[in-house]
Amino acid sequence: MSIIYTRLGEVALRHDFYQDGIAKGIQIRPTQETMGLLKNGRILFKTTLGGAVLLYLAEEDETTPLSPLKVPLSFFFYLYPENVGSFYQITDLDEGSKKYESGKIPFFYNTPNQASTDSASPEILSYRLLDGAPRKVFSLDVKLNPEPASVRLKVRNSKGEVISAARSSTGEWLPDLTEIFPDSQGKFRLVFDLSGKAEGLYTITLRDEADSTDLWSKEYFLADDFPSSCIGLFEIKYDPAPAHLYGPKEYYQLNFTSLESLWTYFIVNGNEKIDLVTSNLSIQDDGNEGSVPYGTYNFNQIGASPNVDIKLNGKETVVFRSQSKIPYFEIPKLNLKLVKSPGNQVLIPNLPNPSRSAATKDSGGEINTEIYVYI
């Protein structure tokens, strides 16, 4: 009998920081429970340049699986950057106004009824931030303001089904909307035992005593093998309808977005040969040659010339900040000129770009990157 593998689906990782658009240095690994599913379904998981592919063992018709899996089911995959620091420096992981911070988990997921069989137009995986990724047995201390006399606990799985959160001391599953009281410090101690439950997304909600209002709600990915080196995960989900687990090959695309920031230049009069009072410095942008993916940007001077509040190493300084955010790209931004007037003299034809290892700062709620230039 011939061994025939048929492609189930393909996932491409993309990052618009890179000139070719392919995410670099990102490894994909199935979760522990997904590895068990793949083994039971005789499905091979193979990484490719900038992605991964799934292939299932099929009969000689090249379509019928030898070990069919039952739906609904989900495959989960962890994402590992080879250099975590560099990845964070170039990647925007915010979800709109919801900011990425320590403890949040980037999560990408497909929508089964939007699956694409067109390699030129793959389904773009949706994105949201999860509140954490604890193990299946864990505890939480929650403090609410104002402090209610008691709360009622509700837990839902990824299907929206209400499940019990833990067992009682006698081994019985606690009922839905179990009433919980605060301790002497005003904290609600929540202890969960979801061992034996499938890995996946779980929503934990605290409702008021009358079960009429949500007071607190979090969404977690629960698994017993979430690694500390992982920066996020993605899900490929299959529903009974449309029934497409073993249909035509499907294409998915996971997009990472390049970080954007305001660029702030500190022009330091290192040799003190320029009179910053009588001379007028400015930053001018002549645009970009070819297809380099930058716009043309304007810069405002911050403060006087020289700046009365800022000196670096005792030297006078002029500060400029971009009016809009500038994205980070693999190719540097060219044709940012430092110009001195009168005379329209170009002091520096190509100002340096921010270092990828440079720290970013919050400036009026906007991400700000500082660049220091000595003249």
N, C-alpha and C positions, 0 to 999 in steps of 0.2 A: 504494500500500500504506500502511495506517495505521501510525503509530508508536505502539506500545503498550508502556508500562512497567508491570510488575507488581511489587508489593512482595515483596522477598525476606525481609527481617527488619527489626526496629526495636530499637534499644538506648536505654534511658532511664538517665540519670545522676541519682542521688539522693544527697542529703547530709542527715543528720538534724540538722545545725546550723541549717538554714533552716526557717522556719515552714511554708512550703509543701512542704518536702521536696525541692525541685528544686535540684540542684547548680548553683551560680552561678559564672560566670567560668572554666569549663573548656572548652577547645577540644579537638576530636577530629580527628586527621589519620591517614590510612592511611600505613603504612610504604612505602618505595620499592618493594619487591617486591610488596606488596599492591596498590599502584596499578597495577602491570603486570598482575596477575591480574584486577583489576576492568576494565581496558581490554580485555583479551582476551575476557572474558566479557560485555562490553558491559553492565556494571553501573554504575549511577550511585550515588555516595555523596553524601548530602545531610545537612548538619547541621540540627537542629531546636532548638527551645527546650528545653534540658535533655537533649539526646541526638542521635541520628542515625538515618537510615533508608537501607536499600539497596534499589535497584530494578533489575530486569533487563529488558532488551529482549526482548519475547515476540512470538510469532506471534499471529495474529488470534484464536486460541482463548484468549488471555490467560494461558496456562499454559506452553506449550512454549517454551523459550528459543531465541533465534536463534543464540546462540553458547554452547552448553553447556560448562561446565567439568567436568573429571574430578575425582572424589574418590578418595582423601582429600585434603583441602586445608584450609588455615587462612588466615583473614584476620587481620592484626595491625594494631592502631591505637594510636597514641601519644596520651597525655593531656598537655595543656598548660594549667596554670592561668595566668590573666592576671596574678595577683599571687602569686608563689611564696611569699613570706614570710607573707602572710595565710593562704594555704592550709595551710601547715604549722602555723600557730598554732591552727587550729581542727580539725585532722584527726588522728585516731588511725590510724597506719599500721603498728602492731605486728601481728604474727601470733601471737596467744596470748602465750606466754612468749618468743617470738623477737622481739627489739626491732628496730624500724627504726633504721637509722643510715646515715651517709654511705656511698655505694657500693651499698647495697641497692636493689633495684628492685621497687616494688609491681607485682604482676602479677595480673590478673583473667582468668578463663577459664570457658568453658561446658563442660557435659558433654553430648555429642551426643544420648545416649539419654534426656535429661531435657528436651529442647526443649519449649517451651510455645507453643501457638497461641492461648492465652487472654490477651487484653490485660489482663484484671483480675488475672491470676495469672502474671506473667512468670517465666521461669527466672532465679533469682538467681545471678549469676556468682560462682564460687568465688574465693578469694583466697589468695595466698601471696607470700612475699618471695623474690626471686631474689638470687643472690650478686653479680650484676653484669651489665653489658651491653657487653662489649668488641667491637671489630670482629672480622672473621673471621680476620684475621692478627694475632696478639698473642702475648705471652709472659707467663709468671708465674714468680716466684721463691717457692718454698715451703720453709719450714723446719719440720721435724717434731721433736717431743720425746716420747719418746726418738728419737734419730736412727738410722734403719735403715741398713744397709750399702748397700742399693739398694731401688728401688721399681719397680713395673710399672704402666704407664700404660694406662688404659682410657677410651675416649670413646664415649658413646652419644648418638644423636639423639633427637628427641621421640617417635619410635616405639619407642624402646628398642633400636634396632638398633646393634650395635657398628660403629664406623667408624674409619678411620685418622685420626690427628691431624695428620699432616704428611708431607711427602715427604723422602726422603733426598737426599744431595748429588748422587746420580745421577738424581734425578727419580722414583724409585719410592716408592709409598706405604709408610709404615712399618707393620709388622704390629701386630696387637693384642697388648697386654701387653708392649710394648717395654720392656726393662730400662733404667733411668736411675740414674746414680750421682751422689752429692752433690759439690759443688765443695769447694774448700779451706775455705770458710766454713760448710760444712754445709748449703748450700742446694741444692735441686733446681731446676734451670733447665728450664722447660717452654716449648717454642716450638711454636706451633700455626699451621698454614696450612690453613684451611677455606674458602678462596676457591673459589667455584664451588658450594659447598654451599648449600642453601636456608636462608634466615633462619629462626630459631626457637629452641627450647630445646635445649640441649646439656648433658649431665652429664659432668663430668670427674672421674675417680676415680683415686687412687693406692692400689695394693694392695701387700701385702707380697711379698717375693721368691718365696714359695711359692704366691702367688695364692690365699690362703685368707682374708684379712682386709682389709677396707677401712681404710686409714690416714687418708685425707683425701678429701673429696668436695665438689664445688661444682656448682651449677646456674646456667647463664648463658643470657641471651638474646643470640644472635649476629646482628648485622646491620651493614651498612656505613654506616648513616645514623642511628644512634641519637643524637639531639640532646641537648646539655647542658641545654637548657631544659625537657626532658621530665621529668615526675615519675613516669612509669610507663606501662603499656600494658595492653591487653586483647586476648584472642584469641577469635574465633568460629570454631569448628572443625566440619568436616563429615566424617563417616565414611561408608564404603560402606553400612553397616547401623547404624542405620536410614537409609534413603535419603530424606533430607528437604531436600536443597539447594534443589530447586525444588518443594517441597510447599507446604502452606498457610503463610501468613505467620507468622513466629515472633517472639516477644517476649522480650527479655532486659532485665535490670536490673542495673546496677552500683551498688553501695551504698558510699558513704563514711561512715565512722562519726565522730561528733563526739568531739573530745578530752575527756577527763575529768581532773580534777586535784583534789587537796586544796586548799582555799582557806585561806590563812593571813592573818589580819588583824593588822596592827600598829597598835594604837590609841595615838597619840602625844598626850601631855598638853601640847599646844602653848601654851595660855594659862595653864597651871599653876593654874587655878582649882578643879580637882578634886583632893581628897586621895585618892590611889590606895591609901593604906593603910587608911583608915577607910571608904572607899566600895567597893562591890562592883560591878564592871562585868560584864556578860554579853551574849552575842549570842543573841537569841531569833528563831525562825522561825515566823511566823504562817501559813505555807503560801502558796498561790497562788490568785489569782482566775481564773475562766474555765478555759480549756484550755491555759494555759501549761505546757509539758512539763517541769516540775521536780517533785521530791519535796519533802519537809520534812526539814530537816537539823539535826543537833545539832553544837554547837561546844564543844570543850574549851579551857580556859585552859592555856597552856603556861608553866610557871614561876609565880613569885610575882607579886603586884601591889604595886608595880611590879616588872617583870622585872629581876632583879639582874644579868643578863648582857647585856641589850640596852638601849641608849639611842640615840635618833636625834637628831642635832644637839644633843646634850646634854640632851635632854628625856626624862622618864620615859615608859615604854612598857608596855602590857599586850598580850600576844600570845594570839590565839585561832586554833585550827585546826579545820576540819571533821573529824568522825569518819569520814566516808566521802567518796569522790570525788564531785564535782559536775560534770555535763556542761556544755559550752559550748553556748549556743543564741543564735540571732539576737535573740530577745527577752530582755531582762534579767531576772534573778531579783529579784523584789520581796519586800517584807515581811520582810527580814532587819533586825532592830532592834538597836541598841545601847542597852542599858537600864542605868540606875544604881540601885542599892539602897543603903540603905533608901529607900523612897518609890516604887519601881517607876517611876522617871522615864525616859521615852523621850528619849534624847539625839539619836539619829539614826533616823528611821522607816524609811529605805531605804538600807542601806549600799551603797556602790558595788560593782559587779562587777569582776572582773579585766579589765584592758585586753587587747584582742586582740593588741596588740603587746608585752605584758609577757612577759619571759623566764620560763621555767619552770625549776625546780630539782629535783634528786633529793633526796628526804627519806626516808631509810630504805628506799630502793628504790621509793618512790612519787613520782609527779609532783606537784610542789607549786608553786602560784602565789601570789605575795605581793601584798597590797593594803595601802596605807598610808593611814591615816585620821587627820587632825588634829582634836582637839577643844579 
